[in-house]
Each structure stands twice: as C-alpha cells, then as structure tokens.
C-alpha cells in the first residue's frame, strides 16, 4: 500500500509533522550560538535563579510579566540547562502555533490548502529575518495562546468554549500584556456582527459570551496577583505590573515609525501580496469569508495600534501582527480563489512547491552562514573563566553578555540581570533606580571579575573610576570585550 504526500497532508497529524520538520529545519543552526538576543539571556538566567529559590520582582527584577520566566523555569526543570533544547522548544511552539493556524483556517475557510498555506507562511514569517522572529521573543510564545483561544472561541457556540478561549488568551496575557489588543479585536468583531441583526436574544447571548470570555481572560492574571499576595511579595509585583510601565517616556516620531513599518512590509512583500490579493479579491463567495475579512481588518488594526503605541521600534513586536496576516495570506491558496494564470503557475502546483523549497534552502543557507562556525565569544569567555573561579567567587558582566551568569551558573550580583535596566536612563527613571546606591551594592560583593564592552552603544563611563582604582585588565576578547580582575 503506497502512501503519498497528499495522503499524509490530508491528516492533521501529517500536517503537524510537516510544520515541525519545516520549523526545526529553518531554525536548526540558530540553536547553537549562546546568544541570539539579550532578552532571551535574561529569561534563561532569571528562570535559573528562580529555580534556586530567588523571588521574581524582589531578588530578580525585570519589567516583563512573570509568564515568560515561569515558562523558561518549567523548561529548565524538565529538560535541564541546555540552550539547544530551549531553542528547540521555541521551534516546537512555532510549529504548534502554525498547526492552530491550519486548524482555524481549515474550519473557517473550508479548505485544507488554505489552512496549510497559512501555517507555512507563519513559519516562514518568523524564521527568515533576524529580529523578526529568529530570536526567541515573547511573541513566539503568546501567539500560540492567542490563535488557540480564537479557534476555541469560534469552533463551537458553548459557554465552556467562551470560558476556555478566555483562559487560553489570559495565559498569553501573563506572557505579554499586549495580548489585550487581540482580545479587544475579537470582542469588537462579535459586537459589530451583533449590530447587523440586533435582537434581545442575540444580545443576551453576546453578553454571556463577553462575560465568560473576559472572566476567563482575567483568571490567570488574578491567580498571578493572588500568588504574589499570598507569598508576601504583592507590593513588589504591583510596583512593576501597575506603575512602572506608566512611567516610561513615550515619544511618537513619525519618520522613524514610518521607516519601521516600511521595512517590515518590504522584507515580507510576497506575503503581503498574498494577503491583500485575497482580501480584495471577492471570487470566493462564502458568508464565513466575509466574516473573516471583517475580523482580519479589525484584528490587524488593533494589533497594529498596540505595536506602535509604546513608540518603540523593536522588530519583534511585528510577530503579533504576523498571525492575522498569515491567516489572510493563506486564503490566496484557496482552490476557489481566482488568480491570473501566470501567478497561478508560479504559486501553485509543482512550480509553487519548488519555489517554497528553494526559499527554505536559501533561509537555511543564510542561517548556517550567520550561526555556524563563528566564534562564540560568550562561550569563549566562559571557558576562560571556568577554571579560574571558585564556587564562592562573584562575577559582574557590566554592560554585555549576561548570558555568562547562565553559562557559569553564577548568580547576578544585582537584581537587574539585563544590564540595560541599570545602564539606560529611561529604564532607571521608570524603575526608580538609584544608580549610585545599586552600584555600591554590587561593589560590596567584591566581584573577582568584571566584563566590560568598551565600544558600541552600551558604553558606561561611570564605572571606569572604580575599575581604575580596584581592577586590572587581564584579557581582551573579540576586540571589544575587556575582562578586569580585582587587584590583589
């Protein structure tokens, strides 16, 4: 009995297997470097120290919600401290998110092809460009809960689905608060749908759906608050969750924001072509697709507002927008979607498959170039320090490579594991950090080694008088990283 690829892809398990293979293959070479993004280094180290008994927001301070740190702590508890495995888990989360895109697309569009295309587009979205998904950012995790919540919400009109969908999205919310914009989009969609045929019975049903979804959404965050209250650390948690973010300066500069958005669209132009062609092309006459067009527009606009609202230009914020765009772009491959013959030849059948394979090979080759065979400076520094350190010795990474705490299993001498919190004026202002007092606390621990990056935007001039008086240069790495050893 012969089983073809078509037979495999007609089964959900076969589709999931495809997504896992593609996700892992495209990202495989990025599993090896010790640092892809300094935020990931923070998740790893804070999670490690939490498992040793330190308390988040008290002994370890960061501005992100606790969900991402708890998730990494769970991974380390189950799989150990392997960075390779942590990156593999990210790839599996991406595959699972793509699988939920497939499930939702198949249900909403009545098309296996459109669902599979949407899932593959999402994997290509987050696995192509550095800064837009290669690094394990929070968006790669909470997107899974967002699309799972939407799938459960629309799959069946039942109170358990409303509550369950809210809980799923609430789990995403405690990873990053911007998930609130996804929920707002979904609730607004259902409200506008109600306005088409308003009636008392429909309104009561909508009210029930809203009540249960919002209750479910708030439940994980309520449990987080209760946890910190019962553990006696609510004030520390509330200071970060409720007040710190409000103190951050926000400045909306039109030209940098326009460049920020333009770069994103240009880098993923083929996907946006598929997306908007399917949005504007009305060849598929199906009421459900009319509903999805409305959902896509509302969802994308609200998420877009959420991305731009902080005034930051971090590329990984756009990963949140990749969810609705991937779903809409997948519709381009719906069998009933009429496209010009030349486009059909290039995007469907054997030619389309060859283009996808060629694209994957190009991505893998660039990933190999960027990640394989290069000097891993943090591991090089860790290998140098490991035989020179005693268990009681303290190190301080200054302004770069705080992954060294994780590699050497040395606790940070400051609660601010991510060096930017201590070294950037806006962070210090928002967190009300007294720099002189905090550095005095570090100095009192008498670090045996201090690592400083002399060149680049992370330069910190305030530390040099202390270093000149108490430390000598022992070694330099990579023409930028200088290792100081305490005198005597």
C-alpha positions as a printed NumPy array, in Angstrom:
array([[  0.   ,   0.   ,   0.   ],
       [  1.518,   3.301,  -1.104],
       [  1.023,   6.456,   0.945],
       [  1.566,   9.711,  -0.925],
       [  2.463,  13.124,   0.454],
       [ -1.08 ,  14.186,  -0.368],
       [ -2.438,  11.383,   1.832],
       [ -0.181,  12.463,   4.711],
       [ -1.209,  16.111,   4.411],
       [ -4.885,  15.125,   4.453],
       [ -4.373,  14.041,   8.069],
       [ -3.911,  16.56 ,  10.91 ],
       [ -1.003,  14.53 ,  12.334],
       [  0.718,  14.676,   8.936],
       [  0.283,  18.453,   8.774],
       [  1.682,  18.861,  12.292],
       [  4.665,  16.671,  11.355],
       [  5.295,  18.861,   8.282],
       [  5.213,  22.019,  10.396],
       [  7.613,  20.549,  12.96 ],
       [ 10.08 ,  19.49 ,  10.251],
       [  9.964,  22.877,   8.487],
       [ 10.168,  24.92 ,  11.711],
       [ 13.089,  22.938,  13.146],
       [ 14.943,  22.806,   9.808],
       [ 14.747,  26.545,   9.158],
       [ 15.923,  27.396,  12.672],
       [ 18.3  ,  24.483,  13.337],
       [ 21.59 ,  26.371,  13.016],
       [ 20.279,  29.099,  15.338],
       [ 20.084,  26.504,  18.147],
       [ 23.855,  26.615,  18.705],
       [ 25.024,  30.198,  19.499],
       [ 24.894,  31.114,  23.169],
       [ 23.303,  34.493,  22.414],
       [ 20.721,  35.406,  19.798],
       [ 19.052,  38.119,  21.809],
       [ 19.846,  39.575,  25.214],
       [ 16.199,  39.286,  26.28 ],
       [ 16.452,  35.516,  25.874],
       [ 19.612,  35.533,  28.022],
       [ 17.553,  37.31 ,  30.694],
       [ 14.753,  34.715,  30.548],
       [ 17.285,  31.901,  30.889],
       [ 19.174,  33.377,  33.834],
       [ 16.187,  34.67 ,  35.792],
       [ 14.486,  31.279,  35.382],
       [ 17.639,  29.511,  36.589],
       [ 17.919,  31.7  ,  39.69 ],
       [ 14.187,  31.328,  40.386],
       [ 14.643,  27.558,  40.496],
       [ 17.338,  28.15 ,  43.127],
       [ 14.814,  29.961,  45.324],
       [ 15.113,  33.609,  44.331],
       [ 11.914,  35.643,  44.039],
       [ 10.87 ,  37.412,  40.855],
       [ 10.424,  41.206,  41.241],
       [ 12.242,  41.08 ,  44.592],
       [ 15.601,  39.331,  44.109],
       [ 15.319,  39.423,  40.315],
       [ 13.829,  42.466,  38.643],
       [ 12.511,  42.794,  35.104],
       [  9.636,  44.738,  33.558],
       [  8.049,  41.779,  31.749],
       [  5.095,  39.784,  33.118],
       [  6.005,  36.597,  35.012],
       [  4.694,  34.134,  32.416],
       [  7.794,  34.029,  30.227],
       [ 10.066,  33.422,  33.23 ],
       [  7.822,  30.677,  34.603],
       [  7.725,  29.047,  31.168],
       [ 11.533,  29.014,  30.93 ],
       [ 11.794,  27.766,  34.505],
       [  9.477,  24.88 ,  33.57 ],
       [ 11.613,  24.054,  30.512],
       [ 14.763,  24.025,  32.651],
       [ 13.085,  21.913,  35.316],
       [ 12.113,  19.304,  32.724],
       [ 14.987,  19.483,  30.214],
       [ 17.913,  20.932,  32.135],
       [ 20.025,  23.956,  31.171],
       [ 20.709,  23.162,  27.515],
       [ 20.372,  26.275,  25.33 ],
       [ 19.996,  23.964,  22.325],
       [ 16.892,  22.39 ,  23.885],
       [ 15.454,  25.802,  24.8  ],
       [ 15.712,  26.885,  21.151],
       [ 14.195,  23.566,  20.063],
       [ 11.227,  24.244,  22.343],
       [ 10.766,  27.617,  20.649],
       [ 10.698,  25.911,  17.235],
       [  8.104,  23.445,  18.53 ],
       [  5.983,  26.311,  19.874],
       [  6.118,  27.888,  16.405],
       [  5.066,  24.585,  14.803],
       [  2.192,  24.283,  17.3  ],
       [  1.091,  27.849,  16.516],
       [  1.178,  27.067,  12.793],
       [ -0.871,  23.934,  13.416],
       [ -3.54 ,  26.022,  15.178],
       [ -3.485,  28.454,  12.233],
       [ -4.097,  25.427,   9.986],
       [ -6.94 ,  24.179,  12.194],
       [ -8.58 ,  27.595,  12.333],
       [ -8.072,  28.194,   8.598],
       [ -9.498,  24.819,   7.651],
       [-12.518,  25.394,   9.879],
       [-13.105,  28.981,   8.767],
       [-12.291,  28.619,   5.071],
       [-13.407,  25.012,   4.435],
       [-10.06 ,  24.484,   2.713],
       [ -7.196,  22.189,   3.681],
       [ -4.857,  24.003,   1.282],
       [ -5.597,  27.455,   2.658],
       [ -5.054,  26.203,   6.205],
       [ -1.728,  24.537,   5.377],
       [ -0.584,  27.605,   3.412],
       [ -1.399,  29.893,   6.347],
       [  0.605,  27.696,   8.723],
       [  3.619,  27.524,   6.405],
       [  3.535,  31.272,   5.809],
       [  3.66 ,  31.862,   9.57 ],
       [  6.724,  29.607,   9.915],
       [  8.447,  31.442,   7.042],
       [  7.453,  34.766,   8.596],
       [  9.19 ,  34.08 ,  11.912],
       [ 12.139,  32.086,  10.545],
       [ 13.541,  34.384,   7.858],
       [ 14.944,  37.639,   9.219],
       [ 16.937,  38.253,  12.398],
       [ 14.986,  40.479,  14.755],
       [ 11.651,  39.416,  13.266],
       [ 11.429,  36.013,  14.916],
       [ 14.77 ,  34.215,  14.836],
       [ 15.399,  35.279,  18.428],
       [ 13.118,  33.572,  20.984],
       [ 10.918,  36.546,  21.871],
       [  7.741,  36.535,  23.961],
       [  5.562,  36.929,  20.84 ],
       [  6.563,  33.461,  19.632],
       [  5.004,  32.037,  22.788],
       [  1.892,  34.131,  23.348],
       [  0.825,  33.87 ,  19.686],
       [  0.133,  30.172,  20.335],
       [ -2.321,  31.043,  23.098],
       [ -3.932,  33.788,  21.002],
       [ -4.708,  31.603,  17.984],
       [ -5.72 ,  28.671,  20.197],
       [ -8.122,  30.945,  22.059],
       [ -9.631,  32.233,  18.813],
       [-10.038,  28.689,  17.49 ],
       [-11.835,  27.537,  20.65 ],
       [-13.99 ,  30.683,  20.683],
       [-15.289,  30.207,  17.13 ],
       [-15.323,  26.414,  16.925],
       [-18.483,  25.929,  18.971],
       [-21.153,  28.165,  20.473],
       [-20.94 ,  26.852,  24.024],
       [-20.271,  28.527,  27.355],
       [-17.281,  26.268,  28.025],
       [-15.712,  27.419,  24.753],
       [-16.144,  31.068,  25.717],
       [-14.56 ,  30.49 ,  29.115],
       [-11.811,  28.241,  27.724],
       [-10.942,  30.734,  24.988],
       [-10.635,  33.484,  27.579],
       [ -8.355,  31.354,  29.778],
       [ -6.097,  30.499,  26.829],
       [ -5.712,  34.146,  25.883],
       [ -5.255,  35.024,  29.552],
       [ -2.254,  32.69 ,  29.625],
       [ -0.841,  34.684,  26.727],
       [ -1.579,  37.906,  28.625],
       [  0.661,  36.926,  31.544],
       [  3.468,  36.423,  28.998],
       [  2.949,  39.859,  27.445],
       [  0.22 ,  42.38 ,  28.193],
       [ -0.254,  43.356,  24.52 ],
       [ -2.441,  40.244,  24.093],
       [ -5.162,  42.541,  25.42 ],
       [ -5.344,  44.092,  21.943],
       [ -6.089,  40.688,  20.388],
       [ -8.929,  40.138,  22.861],
       [-10.314,  43.62 ,  22.207],
       [-10.316,  42.885,  18.47 ],
       [-12.23 ,  39.621,  18.898],
       [-14.83 ,  41.203,  21.207],
       [-15.272,  44.159,  18.857],
       [-15.757,  41.757,  15.93 ],
       [-18.577,  39.937,  17.721],
       [-20.179,  43.243,  18.715],
       [-20.157,  44.548,  15.127],
       [-21.562,  41.225,  13.992],
       [-24.399,  41.646,  16.512],
       [-25.177,  45.119,  15.141],
       [-26.03 ,  43.596,  11.747],
       [-29.081,  41.809,  13.186],
       [-29.691,  43.176,  16.686],
       [-32.22 ,  41.422,  18.876],
       [-32.714,  40.874,  22.598],
       [-31.951,  37.134,  22.398],
       [-28.776,  37.722,  20.391],
       [-27.748,  40.476,  22.825],
       [-28.183,  38.139,  25.813],
       [-26.085,  35.525,  24.057],
       [-23.416,  38.134,  23.265],
       [-23.445,  39.298,  26.893],
       [-22.909,  35.715,  28.075],
       [-20.042,  35.256,  25.604],
       [-18.441,  38.533,  26.705],
       [-18.832,  37.786,  30.408],
       [-17.327,  34.31 ,  30.209],
       [-14.526,  35.261,  27.81 ],
       [-13.483,  38.276,  29.912],
       [-13.736,  36.243,  33.125],
       [-11.568,  33.521,  31.627],
       [ -9.12 ,  36.098,  30.318],
       [ -8.751,  37.712,  33.725],
       [ -8.441,  34.438,  35.637],
       [ -4.703,  33.708,  35.003],
       [ -3.769,  37.298,  35.878],
       [ -5.934,  37.139,  39.014],
       [ -4.109,  33.945,  40.038],
       [ -0.765,  35.688,  39.447],
       [ -1.859,  38.541,  41.739],
       [ -3.068,  36.063,  44.355],
       [  0.21 ,  34.146,  44.174],
       [  2.285,  37.245,  44.876],
       [ -0.133,  38.351,  47.603],
       [ -0.02 ,  35.012,  49.419],
       [  3.776,  34.828,  49.076],
       [  4.082,  38.263,  50.66 ],
       [  5.537,  39.967,  47.582],
       [  2.482,  41.678,  46.113],
       [  3.878,  45.188,  46.592],
       [  6.979,  44.335,  44.552],
       [  4.896,  42.712,  41.8  ],
       [  2.343,  45.552,  41.734],
       [  5.118,  48.138,  41.525],
       [  6.228,  46.59 ,  38.223],
       [  2.88 ,  45.46 ,  36.814],
       [  0.793,  48.542,  37.587],
       [  3.118,  51.517,  37.936],
       [  6.494,  51.032,  36.247],
       [  5.192,  50.814,  32.67 ],
       [  3.194,  54.022,  33.148],
       [  6.406,  55.9  ,  33.99 ],
       [  8.15 ,  55.069,  30.702],
       [  8.514,  58.086,  28.397],
       [  6.647,  57.707,  25.113],
       [  7.611,  59.653,  22.038],
       [  5.934,  59.016,  18.687],
       [  8.316,  60.137,  15.921],
       [  6.617,  59.906,  12.537],
       [  9.65 ,  59.332,  10.278],
       [ 11.316,  56.563,  12.366],
       [  7.929,  54.86 ,  12.82 ],
       [  7.217,  55.081,   9.071],
       [ 10.647,  53.552,   8.325],
       [  9.972,  50.878,  10.936],
       [  6.672,  49.874,   9.317],
       [  8.009,  50.21 ,   5.77 ],
       [ 10.946,  47.913,   6.481],
       [  8.595,  45.234,   7.802],
       [  6.346,  45.382,   4.728],
       [  9.26 ,  45.37 ,   2.258],
       [ 11.011,  42.424,   3.905],
       [  7.835,  40.335,   3.664],
       [  6.389,  41.773,   0.455],
       [  5.353,  38.395,  -1.098],
       [  3.295,  37.521,   1.997],
       [  1.606,  40.926,   1.965],
       [  0.846,  40.466,  -1.726],
       [ -0.897,  37.164,  -0.955],
       [ -2.673,  38.763,   1.983],
       [ -4.097,  41.806,   0.227],
       [ -4.858,  39.979,  -3.021],
       [ -7.011,  37.532,  -1.057],
       [ -8.553,  40.393,   0.922],
       [ -9.569,  42.419,  -2.128],
       [-10.444,  39.509,  -4.415],
       [-14.117,  38.572,  -3.97 ],
       [-14.064,  35.443,  -6.151],
       [-14.825,  33.182,  -3.164],
       [-18.474,  33.711,  -2.317],
       [-18.835,  32.421,   1.204],
       [-20.505,  34.236,   4.153],
       [-17.872,  32.886,   6.539],
       [-15.124,  34.509,   4.48 ],
       [-16.942,  37.822,   4.612],
       [-16.922,  37.469,   8.385],
       [-13.222,  36.649,   8.381],
       [-12.389,  39.696,   6.256],
       [-14.042,  41.856,   8.903],
       [-12.206,  40.003,  11.659],
       [ -8.874,  40.351,   9.836],
       [ -9.268,  44.112,   9.379],
       [-10.342,  44.736,  12.996],
       [ -7.713,  42.367,  14.405],
       [ -4.856,  43.783,  12.319],
       [ -5.743,  47.407,  13.064],
       [ -5.961,  46.923,  16.826],
       [ -2.766,  44.856,  16.983],
       [ -1.039,  47.472,  14.801],
       [ -2.094,  50.186,  17.271],
       [ -0.76 ,  48.074,  20.137],
       [  2.578,  47.64 ,  18.362],
       [  3.027,  51.371,  17.702],
       [  1.58 ,  52.661,  20.977],
       [  4.765,  52.321,  23.083],
       [  6.678,  54.352,  20.487],
       [  9.435,  51.725,  20.305],
       [ 10.839,  50.302,  17.08 ],
       [ 11.609,  46.741,  18.115],
       [ 11.173,  44.485,  15.086],
       [  9.933,  41.512,  17.089],
       [  6.755,  43.441,  18.036],
       [  5.506,  42.728,  14.494],
       [  5.36 ,  38.982,  15.221],
       [  1.989,  39.652,  16.852],
       [  0.694,  41.02 ,  13.529],
       [  2.004,  38.003,  11.635],
       [ -0.877,  35.867,  12.971],
       [ -3.764,  37.6  ,  11.156],
       [ -1.616,  38.291,   8.081],
       [ -0.662,  34.591,   7.794],
       [ -4.303,  33.506,   8.002],
       [ -5.412,  36.015,   5.37 ],
       [ -2.421,  35.233,   3.112],
       [ -3.28 ,  31.532,   3.299],
       [ -6.623,  32.338,   1.644],
       [ -4.706,  33.19 ,  -1.515],
       [ -4.211,  29.437,  -1.969],
       [ -7.893,  28.57 ,  -1.577],
       [ -8.866,  26.443,  -4.617],
       [-11.814,  28.752,  -5.342],
       [ -9.653,  31.878,  -5.346],
       [ -9.28 ,  33.01 ,  -8.961],
       [ -5.868,  34.443,  -9.828],
       [ -4.191,  35.324, -13.156],
       [ -2.768,  32.288, -14.955],
       [  0.888,  33.317, -14.633],
       [  0.51 ,  33.876, -10.875],
       [ -1.292,  30.55 , -10.535],
       [  1.562,  28.741, -12.323],
       [  4.176,  30.347, -10.072],
       [  2.345,  29.901,  -6.774],
       [  0.548,  26.582,  -7.15 ],
       [  1.38 ,  23.053,  -8.197],
       [  4.941,  21.891,  -8.863],
       [  6.32 ,  25.379,  -9.558],
       [  4.941,  26.715,  -6.283],
       [  6.386,  23.752,  -4.376],
       [  9.81 ,  24.268,  -5.953],
       [  9.759,  27.973,  -5.031],
       [  8.907,  27.104,  -1.405],
       [ 11.709,  24.507,  -1.292],
       [ 14.186,  26.943,  -2.826],
       [ 13.146,  29.628,  -0.322],
       [ 13.66 ,  27.199,   2.573],
       [ 17.113,  26.237,   1.276],
       [ 18.098,  29.902,   0.978],
       [ 16.923,  30.584,   4.551],
       [ 18.828,  27.544,   5.854],
       [ 21.997,  28.564,   3.994],
       [ 21.846,  32.108,   5.442],
       [ 21.179,  30.658,   8.888],
       [ 24.253,  28.447,   8.502],
       [ 26.308,  31.467,   7.456],
       [ 25.087,  33.575,  10.379],
       [ 25.21 ,  30.986,  13.149],
       [ 27.518,  28.071,  12.338],
       [ 31.27 ,  28.101,  12.582],
       [ 31.554,  31.588,  14.063],
       [ 33.432,  32.311,  17.266],
       [ 31.019,  32.166,  20.17 ],
       [ 32.535,  34.903,  22.329],
       [ 30.41 ,  34.304,  25.467],
       [ 31.306,  30.592,  25.472],
       [ 34.942,  31.532,  24.832],
       [ 34.9  ,  33.844,  27.866],
       [ 33.09 ,  31.21 ,  29.957],
       [ 35.725,  28.592,  29.033],
       [ 38.471,  31.009,  30.11 ],
       [ 36.795,  31.877,  33.425],
       [ 35.539,  28.435,  34.488],
       [ 38.898,  27.044,  35.753],
       [ 39.737,  30.391,  37.38 ],
       [ 36.599,  30.661,  39.502],
       [ 35.852,  29.164,  42.889],
       [ 32.241,  28.386,  43.924],
       [ 32.126,  31.484,  46.165],
       [ 33.543,  33.887,  43.538],
       [ 31.312,  36.605,  42.114],
       [ 31.41 ,  37.978,  38.563],
       [ 29.706,  41.051,  37.122],
       [ 29.016,  41.311,  33.397],
       [ 28.766,  45.1  ,  33.413],
       [ 27.14 ,  46.091,  30.144],
       [ 27.157,  42.986,  27.953],
       [ 26.835,  39.191,  27.762],
       [ 24.885,  38.499,  30.937],
       [ 24.434,  35.008,  29.473],
       [ 27.733,  34.34 ,  31.296],
       [ 25.802,  34.039,  34.568],
       [ 23.854,  31.202,  32.971],
       [ 26.834,  29.509,  31.327],
       [ 28.883,  29.614,  34.538],
       [ 25.931,  29.123,  36.908],
       [ 26.897,  32.276,  38.78 ],
       [ 24.174,  34.49 ,  40.256],
       [ 23.982,  38.094,  39.148],
       [ 25.302,  40.465,  41.858],
       [ 22.415,  42.82 ,  41.052],
       [ 18.681,  42.086,  40.757],
       [ 18.772,  43.843,  37.365],
       [ 20.023,  40.884,  35.344],
       [ 19.505,  42.616,  31.995],
       [ 22.24 ,  45.262,  32.069],
       [ 20.157,  47.808,  30.13 ],
       [ 17.835,  48.242,  33.123],
       [ 20.724,  49.629,  35.131],
       [ 22.616,  51.371,  32.332],
       [ 19.81 ,  53.091,  30.386],
       [ 18.439,  56.367,  31.843],
       [ 14.819,  55.689,  30.755],
       [ 14.839,  52.315,  32.494],
       [ 16.397,  53.772,  35.644],
       [ 13.772,  56.505,  35.719],
       [ 10.853,  54.111,  35.22 ],
       [ 12.144,  51.669,  37.834],
       [ 13.207,  54.468,  40.215],
       [ 16.749,  53.043,  40.434],
       [ 19.365,  54.92 ,  42.425],
       [ 22.409,  54.099,  40.266],
       [ 24.986,  55.072,  42.885],
       [ 23.284,  53.02 ,  45.584],
       [ 22.833,  49.982,  43.321],
       [ 26.415,  50.044,  42.13 ],
       [ 27.581,  50.304,  45.744],
       [ 25.67 ,  47.099,  46.434],
       [ 27.485,  45.411,  43.525],
       [ 30.859,  46.729,  44.7  ],
       [ 30.281,  45.394,  48.223],
       [ 30.068,  41.879,  46.799],
       [ 33.636,  42.327,  45.507],
       [ 33.322,  40.683,  42.075],
       [ 36.513,  38.832,  41.205],
       [ 35.952,  39.575,  37.503],
       [ 34.086,  42.37 ,  35.732],
       [ 33.427,  42.19 ,  31.994],
       [ 33.006,  45.456,  30.082],
       [ 32.244,  46.205,  26.459],
       [ 34.352,  49.273,  25.658],
       [ 32.955,  50.041,  22.218],
       [ 29.396,  50.428,  20.985],
       [ 26.157,  51.9  ,  22.278],
       [ 26.384,  50.023,  25.597],
       [ 29.405,  52.009,  26.823],
       [ 29.104,  53.014,  30.512],
       [ 31.595,  55.696,  31.544],
       [ 30.543,  55.837,  35.202],
       [ 32.232,  52.518,  36.016],
       [ 35.777,  53.389,  34.91 ],
       [ 36.96 ,  55.3  ,  38.025],
       [ 36.02 ,  52.266,  40.123],
       [ 37.786,  49.889,  37.725],
       [ 40.949,  52.024,  37.581],
       [ 41.167,  52.05 ,  41.375],
       [ 40.382,  48.418,  42.081],
       [ 40.926,  46.271,  38.977],
       [ 43.485,  45.435,  36.321],
       [ 42.885,  44.339,  32.744],
       [ 43.525,  40.612,  32.467],
       [ 42.357,  39.742,  28.963],
       [ 40.54 ,  41.089,  25.921],
       [ 38.09 ,  39.196,  23.724],
       [ 36.884,  39.99 ,  20.238],
       [ 38.499,  43.485,  20.245],
       [ 35.562,  44.799,  22.283],
       [ 35.128,  42.791,  25.464],
       [ 37.617,  43.585,  28.249],
       [ 37.915,  41.331,  31.283],
       [ 39.013,  43.027,  34.519],
       [ 40.311,  41.144,  37.565],
       [ 40.233,  42.542,  41.079],
       [ 43.648,  43.648,  42.351],
       [ 45.303,  41.514,  45.   ]])
